[in-house]
Amino acid sequence: MAMPTAAPAAAAPKADPNAPAYILRDATAPAVLTGTEHDIDLPIIEKDITVAAGFVVHAWTFGGTVPGPVIRVHLGDIVHVHITNQGSMSHTMDFHASQTAMNHQMVEIKPGATFTYTFTAAYAGVWMYHCGMAPALLHIANGMFGMVIVEPKGGLAKVDNEIALVQSEWYLGAQGQPADYAKANQTAPAPDFVVFNGIANQYKDNPIPVKTGGRTRIFVLNAGPNEDSSFHVVGTIFDTVIKEGIELRRGNAGGWGSQAVDLAPAQSTIIELTPTEDGMFPFVTHAFNFVTHGAIGILMAGDGNPLN
């Protein structure tokens, strides 16, 4: 794909009152796949997606959603991802959970072509996958990213709730058009929306239920493409944090906890917490200029009312 020609960044379009309502993304983390070898179909699909009330983007997607499907496997599993390009332009694939040369499997997949990307999940963690076709910034900004969870040796302990959240940004062009490359490419980018799981405010409008006094585990990936995240859940303390392989353990001798986890683009974390009472517990990036642009959701413990 040729690099876009230089152009002034687009102004934000006006909300269209006739735009379709957004489709709520289920934030529940999927179960780990059974077995030790997996075949996963991940077609490249172009489609219109409502990313906030009144705003539609013609997104490029893996599997028809932004972000793409969460893939969850065990350490040591072999993963075959079958990618069919149903779109109108070339794309590539980059799995951060893999170890492979750029000129081996990160190959151009032309419209109509199919390619199988194979990797062994050799390291535990939460990993990003994305299109790397030049300019990678545009392809990620237009929706081509997702999460891989690789469980560690022995797996993860059972908890009451598991949630998967991907933070990302939208740089809007005209209504119904792809993201605006010039806007995303600014050295001081100003996204129109910063979102969890592709859609502004969706979990503010539709709080995620969790168990009061129970264990909640959240897998968080910052897909960017540009902005950092400071992931925080208001009214809670993280007693367990695994960030890029570095672990804060629950019940540690010093009694240490965590209030927020800083994530640069492509970094991830697994956090655990326990809501201590019924109520509403907002999750945000603690860069509050982005909260007002859609980067907020709510965990609803119990019936949401602490006074009952």
Phi and psi in degrees as a GROMACS rama.xvg file:
@    title "Ramachandran Plot"
@    xaxis  label "Phi"
@    yaxis  label "Psi"
@TYPE xy
-69.9767  146.889  ALA-2
-65.1337  137.603  MET-3
-60.6493  145.024  PRO-4
-73.3344  151.991  THR-5
-61.4495  136.374  ALA-6
-153.422  152.537  ALA-7
-65.6278  147.354  PRO-8
-64.515  142.49  ALA-9
-75.9526  146.629  ALA-10
-73.9325  156.401  ALA-11
-64.2407  134.02  ALA-12
-69.0595  162.105  PRO-13
-81.8025  146.675  LYS-14
-60.3284  137.606  ALA-15
-99.5433  112.259  ASP-16
-64.5659  -15.9705  PRO-17
-97.0741  3.09411  ASN-18
-64.6181  147.696  ALA-19
-61.103  150.55  PRO-20
-65.5389  150.688  ALA-21
-70.9866  156.563  TYR-22
-99.1114  116.496  ILE-23
-60.2948  129.784  LEU-24
-89.6278  123.748  ARG-25
-65.5808  120.777  ASP-26
-87.2197  -0.705767  ALA-27
-64.649  128.471  THR-28
-67.4609  137.392  ALA-29
-71.4748  159.713  PRO-30
-68.7534  153.914  ALA-31
-66.279  140.587  VAL-32
-67.5337  141.324  LEU-33
-80.7546  157.383  THR-34
85.232  -175.326  GLY-35
-120.054  -3.99593  THR-36
-139.008  134.368  GLU-37
-132.848  140.014  HIS-38
-113.768  120.192  ASP-39
-124.03  126.536  ILE-40
-90.2532  127.687  ASP-41
-137.281  77.7526  LEU-42
-70.02  148.625  PRO-43
-89.9609  120.824  ILE-44
-131.134  131.452  ILE-45
-93.8552  131.229  GLU-46
-159.276  155.634  LYS-47
-77.5952  132.028  ASP-48
-131.445  130.957  ILE-49
-80.4668  116.772  THR-50
-101.368  -10.6553  VAL-51
-165.206  160.579  ALA-52
-55.609  115.929  ALA-53
92.1248  1.64183  GLY-54
-128.034  125.798  PHE-55
-120.415  133.934  VAL-56
-117.442  137.416  VAL-57
-83.7027  91.7737  HIS-58
-87.2359  155.474  ALA-59
-105.655  125.126  TRP-60
-129.543  158.573  THR-61
-100.498  114.511  PHE-62
78.9356  8.75132  GLY-63
87.7596  6.46938  GLY-64
-133.881  158.854  THR-65
-126.5  117.254  VAL-66
-67.876  171.845  PRO-67
-67.8867  175.732  GLY-68
-59.073  145.603  PRO-69
-78.6302  129.164  VAL-70
-107.513  125.094  ILE-71
-128.43  121.013  ARG-72
-136.577  175.836  VAL-73
-94.5965  154.977  HIS-74
-55.3935  131.436  LEU-75
91.066  -8.6465  GLY-76
-67.4054  153.11  ASP-77
-103.045  130.54  ILE-78
-122.205  124.917  VAL-79
-110.555  115.567  HIS-80
-107.631  117.404  VAL-81
-96.7645  112.208  HIS-82
-109.866  117.777  ILE-83
-111.266  124.01  THR-84
-86.0689  100.777  ASN-85
-92.8798  5.9273  GLN-86
-91.9143  -166.787  GLY-87
-107.444  2.99782  SER-88
-143.941  168.193  MET-89
-77.3836  149.426  SER-90
-141.693  169.459  HIS-91
-133.221  178.875  THR-92
-133.882  140.551  MET-93
-135.738  111.564  ASP-94
-97.3113  115.389  PHE-95
-67.7085  -17.083  HIS-96
-78.6669  -4.05678  ALA-97
-105.015  168.896  SER-98
-129.789  103.743  GLN-99
-158.394  146.714  THR-100
-67.1492  146.573  ALA-101
-56.9402  -36.3619  MET-102
-92.8433  17.0253  ASN-103
-102.633  -66.954  HIS-104
-110.864  -11.8863  GLN-105
-87.8904  60.5292  MET-106
-99.1727  160.165  VAL-107
-67.0447  128.382  GLU-108
-111.806  104.392  ILE-109
-76.1599  161.521  LYS-110
-53.4794  131.259  PRO-111
87.7709  -12.033  GLY-112
-87.3909  158.821  ALA-113
-125.356  139.675  THR-114
-139.327  142.11  PHE-115
-108.406  119.72  THR-116
-100.544  121.879  TYR-117
-117.951  133.928  THR-118
-147.932  157.745  PHE-119
-100.958  129.726  THR-120
-77.2467  81.8765  ALA-121
-85.3182  -13.6211  ALA-122
-135.151  138.889  TYR-123
-75.3165  155.978  ALA-124
145.23  -174.844  GLY-125
-110.223  123.002  VAL-126
-124.149  150.551  TRP-127
-92.1683  144.686  MET-128
-122.928  150.784  TYR-129
-164.275  163.498  HIS-130
-75.7314  137.375  CYS-131
-113.219  13.2219  GLY-132
-65.0392  135.981  MET-133
-68.1315  135.615  ALA-134
-80.579  121.707  PRO-135
-56.3478  -34.1527  ALA-136
-53.0887  -46.4565  LEU-137
-67.178  -42.1788  LEU-138
-67.5759  -38.0171  HIS-139
-69.8016  -44.2258  ILE-140
-62.1698  -23.2608  ALA-141
-98.7436  14.1031  ASN-142
113.619  2.49717  GLY-143
-93.8469  77.0786  MET-144
-159.533  163.196  PHE-145
-169.524  -175.477  GLY-146
-119.004  138.208  MET-147
-117.581  129.548  VAL-148
-107.703  123.542  ILE-149
-113.256  111.978  VAL-150
-71.4782  144.982  GLU-151
-75.0369  177.226  PRO-152
-55.8765  132.232  LYS-153
83.7048  -6.56311  GLY-154
74.8349  -177.326  GLY-155
-100.653  145.446  LEU-156
-64.0109  149.658  ALA-157
-67.8213  136.73  LYS-158
-130.092  174.852  VAL-159
-79.3847  -34.6995  ASP-160
-141.074  138.124  ASN-161
-127.153  130.773  GLU-162
-129.475  139.908  ILE-163
-117.817  122.92  ALA-164
-128.837  130.101  LEU-165
-115.998  118.98  VAL-166
-87.9933  138.82  GLN-167
-157.441  178.705  SER-168
-125.754  150.328  GLU-169
-117.154  130.138  TRP-170
-114.829  97.4216  TYR-171
-76.4831  136.293  LEU-172
-94.2579  -146.565  GLY-173
-70.9424  159.489  ALA-174
-53.5153  132.609  GLN-175
74.8644  10.5465  GLY-176
-112.897  165.236  GLN-177
-62.5315  169.461  PRO-178
-57.2685  154.523  ALA-179
-89.5335  112.924  ASP-180
-65.2326  -42.6531  TYR-181
-61.0403  -38.5952  ALA-182
-67.517  -44.8319  LYS-183
-66.6154  -26.1344  ALA-184
-89.775  4.43456  ASN-185
-67.6805  144.652  GLN-186
-69.5631  -21.3787  THR-187
-120.517  75.01  ALA-188
-65.2516  148.451  PRO-189
-130.044  86.2288  ALA-190
-63.9534  146.679  PRO-191
-71.7761  -38.036  ASP-192
-138.309  143.153  PHE-193
-118.646  129.655  VAL-194
-137.838  160.162  VAL-195
-108.564  126.615  PHE-196
56.1077  39.1146  ASN-197
90.7605  -16.3703  GLY-198
-133.621  129.286  ILE-199
-64.4934  131.2  ALA-200
66.028  10.2622  ASN-201
-62.9968  -33.7355  GLN-202
-92.0458  -4.13538  TYR-203
-78.6108  -42.183  LYS-204
-70.7191  -31.1306  ASP-205
-133.007  80.9085  ASN-206
-55.8262  148.143  PRO-207
-90.0531  120.739  ILE-208
-74.3304  137.958  PRO-209
-136.817  165.402  VAL-210
-89.9423  125.538  LYS-211
-63.6861  129.459  THR-212
76.5906  -0.50989  GLY-213
-96.7754  175.164  GLY-214
-93.754  127.412  ARG-215
-116.327  127.4  THR-216
-111.524  132.165  ARG-217
-124.473  123.546  ILE-218
-91.9282  123.781  PHE-219
-125.55  129.811  VAL-220
-124.331  131.833  LEU-221
-97.5127  103.384  ASN-222
-80.9348  -13.1837  ALA-223
71.692  -134.572  GLY-224
-84.5011  -9.19734  PRO-225
-120.575  -37.7006  ASN-226
-97.2975  146.283  GLU-227
-73.7468  163.538  ASP-228
-121.603  148.407  SER-229
-126.718  85.1639  SER-230
-74.8742  128.391  PHE-231
-145.741  140.819  HIS-232
-116.098  112.935  VAL-233
-61.8007  133.272  VAL-234
84.1586  9.42641  GLY-235
-132.815  167.757  THR-236
-128.019  134.26  ILE-237
-78.0107  119.95  PHE-238
-96.826  -11.068  ASP-239
-136.538  126.914  THR-240
-139.834  128.994  VAL-241
-119.974  110.214  ILE-242
-116.45  114.711  LYS-243
49.7759  41.2025  GLU-244
87.3729  -3.98784  GLY-245
-100.274  130.437  ILE-246
-118.065  132.434  GLU-247
-100.758  119.431  LEU-248
-94.9444  139.353  ARG-249
-62.4085  137.278  ARG-250
75.0215  21.668  GLY-251
-63.8412  156.282  ASN-252
-60.8831  -31.1445  ALA-253
-84.1738  -8.10024  GLY-254
72.4866  26.6329  GLY-255
-75.6147  145.741  TRP-256
-135.819  -177.715  GLY-257
-137.459  140.271  SER-258
-101.71  -27.9755  GLN-259
-156.924  152.169  ALA-260
-120.502  122.202  VAL-261
-84.8818  129.797  ASP-262
-132.795  115.419  LEU-263
-74.0711  165.94  ALA-264
-53.6524  132.711  PRO-265
80.9529  3.19021  ALA-266
-94.9535  161.759  GLN-267
-146.589  168.182  SER-268
-151.852  157.168  THR-269
-119.628  121.08  ILE-270
-121.582  152.129  ILE-271
-130.739  145.216  GLU-272
-152.171  167.153  LEU-273
-131.838  110.639  THR-274
-64.0181  127.911  PRO-275
-87.6362  -12.9374  THR-276
-154.291  161.914  GLU-277
-58.7534  144.303  ASP-278
155.438  -177.307  GLY-279
-103.2  125.976  MET-280
-122.589  95.8744  PHE-281
-66.8843  141.755  PRO-282
-113.435  139.898  PHE-283
-148.314  168.467  VAL-284
-90.0196  131.446  THR-285
-75.5318  8.71962  HIS-286
-83.4975  94.6969  ALA-287
-71.5607  -14.8788  PHE-288
-63.8492  -26.543  ASN-289
-85.8986  -24.8117  PHE-290
-59.7278  -40.8919  VAL-291
-72.9992  -7.08136  THR-292
-108.742  21.0096  HIS-293
113.476  -6.78043  GLY-294
-88.3708  65.7114  ALA-295
-150.929  141.363  ILE-296
-145.381  179.361  GLY-297
-134.919  132.609  ILE-298
-91.5601  124.405  LEU-299
-104.57  107.946  MET-300
-87.1087  128.949  ALA-301
61.7921  -134.137  GLY-302
-89.4066  4.14968  ASP-303
85.3954  -2.2349  GLY-304
-115.893  108.885  ASN-305
-73.1644  -9.97319  PRO-306
-95.2615  -3.66522  LEU-307
